Amino acid sequence: MEIIMSVAIGFLFMAAVYLMLSKSLIRIIIGTGLLSHGAHLLLLTMGGLGGNSPPVVADGVKISDYADPLPQALILTAIVISFAVTSFFLVLAYRSYQELGTDNMDLLRGTEDYE
């Protein structure tokens, strides 16, 4: 299962870098979202896939037979933070599109070549 997750993480990182290197602001925002999802899956995979083990120690469960809840808590916190950052980026992109009329990063830079 870790091999499949590693391939999925690599694909998400690859797609995120490709999108973040484009000139469109919306593609850059989608790329940062994919990068954060890849990081979430990386944290989950590196924390160990617990399988059917419970995340807390209950009665009758050995100490060595439970899943570590720390990666799950870190991922939950990271999901909330990435949602907030992505929503801020989307509002910022919408406002810049309203003011400037474009989402092309070369035109947003304001160089002399495009004026």
C-alpha positions as semicolon CSV with decimal commas, in nm:
position;residue;x (nm);y (nm);z (nm)
1;M;0,000;0,000;0,000
2;E;0,292;0,233;0,068
3;I;0,411;0,194;-0,291
4;I;0,074;0,307;-0,428
5;M;0,071;0,603;-0,190
6;S;0,427;0,695;-0,293
7;V;0,329;0,695;-0,660
8;A;0,021;0,907;-0,584
9;I;0,232;1,152;-0,382
10;G;0,487;1,176;-0,664
11;F;0,211;1,237;-0,917
12;L;0,058;1,511;-0,701
13;F;0,396;1,680;-0,655
14;M;0,465;1,655;-1,029
15;A;0,130;1,807;-1,123
16;A;0,167;2,077;-0,858
17;V;0,508;2,188;-0,983
18;Y;0,384;2,187;-1,342
19;L;0,085;2,404;-1,252
20;M;0,285;2,641;-1,033
21;L;0,530;2,710;-1,316
22;S;0,254;2,830;-1,550
23;K;0,164;3,193;-1,613
24;S;-0,200;3,180;-1,507
25;L;-0,276;3,283;-1,150
26;I;-0,559;3,030;-1,115
27;R;-0,329;2,746;-1,220
28;I;-0,076;2,858;-0,961
29;I;-0,345;2,848;-0,692
30;I;-0,457;2,500;-0,800
31;G;-0,092;2,392;-0,798
32;T;-0,047;2,508;-0,438
33;G;-0,361;2,315;-0,344
34;L;-0,226;1,999;-0,506
35;L;0,107;2,050;-0,334
36;S;-0,062;2,072;0,004
37;H;-0,263;1,755;-0,068
38;G;0,058;1,578;-0,161
39;A;0,216;1,693;0,165
40;H;-0,085;1,562;0,358
41;L;-0,054;1,222;0,196
42;L;0,320;1,225;0,260
43;L;0,264;1,289;0,631
44;L;0,005;1,013;0,645
45;T;0,229;0,764;0,467
46;M;0,538;0,848;0,669
47;G;0,337;0,813;0,990
48;G;0,255;0,457;0,892
49;L;-0,068;0,322;0,758
50;G;-0,229;0,167;1,064
51;G;-0,463;-0,067;0,881
52;N;-0,739;-0,181;1,114
53;S;-0,563;-0,072;1,433
54;P;-0,752;0,170;1,658
55;P;-0,600;0,519;1,696
56;V;-0,631;0,506;2,076
57;V;-0,551;0,244;2,334
58;A;-0,870;0,072;2,449
59;D;-0,928;-0,208;2,694
60;G;-0,785;-0,534;2,567
61;V;-0,555;-0,374;2,307
62;K;-0,179;-0,409;2,342
63;I;0,033;-0,095;2,345
64;S;0,210;-0,205;2,025
65;D;-0,116;-0,271;1,836
66;Y;-0,256;0,079;1,796
67;A;-0,211;0,344;1,530
68;D;-0,021;0,662;1,614
69;P;-0,275;0,950;1,633
70;L;-0,012;1,227;1,595
71;P;0,014;1,216;1,210
72;Q;-0,365;1,225;1,188
73;A;-0,380;1,531;1,413
74;L;-0,105;1,704;1,213
75;I;-0,284;1,633;0,887
76;L;-0,613;1,766;1,022
77;T;-0,441;2,089;1,127
78;A;-0,263;2,114;0,791
79;I;-0,591;2,066;0,603
80;V;-0,753;2,354;0,791
81;I;-0,454;2,582;0,732
82;S;-0,430;2,494;0,361
83;F;-0,804;2,557;0,319
84;A;-0,765;2,902;0,474
85;V;-0,460;2,987;0,262
86;T;-0,627;2,863;-0,057
87;S;-0,942;3,065;0,011
88;F;-0,726;3,374;0,075
89;F;-0,540;3,316;-0,253
90;L;-0,868;3,279;-0,441
91;V;-1,007;3,603;-0,300
92;L;-0,679;3,779;-0,377
93;A;-0,682;3,646;-0,736
94;Y;-1,046;3,749;-0,784
95;R;-0,975;4,098;-0,658
96;S;-0,666;4,137;-0,875
97;Y;-0,864;4,017;-1,177
98;Q;-1,133;4,278;-1,103
99;E;-0,876;4,557;-1,076
100;L;-0,638;4,461;-1,357
101;G;-0,854;4,256;-1,592
102;T;-0,607;3,969;-1,636
103;D;-0,464;3,670;-1,452
104;N;-0,148;3,644;-1,662
105;M;0,155;3,676;-1,437
106;D;0,362;3,855;-1,703
107;L;0,096;4,123;-1,736
108;L;0,053;4,148;-1,360
109;R;0,425;4,207;-1,319
110;G;0,393;4,536;-1,508
111;T;0,710;4,521;-1,713
112;E;0,778;4,767;-1,993
113;D;0,748;4,499;-2,265
114;Y;0,371;4,455;-2,231
115;E;0,256;4,813;-2,192
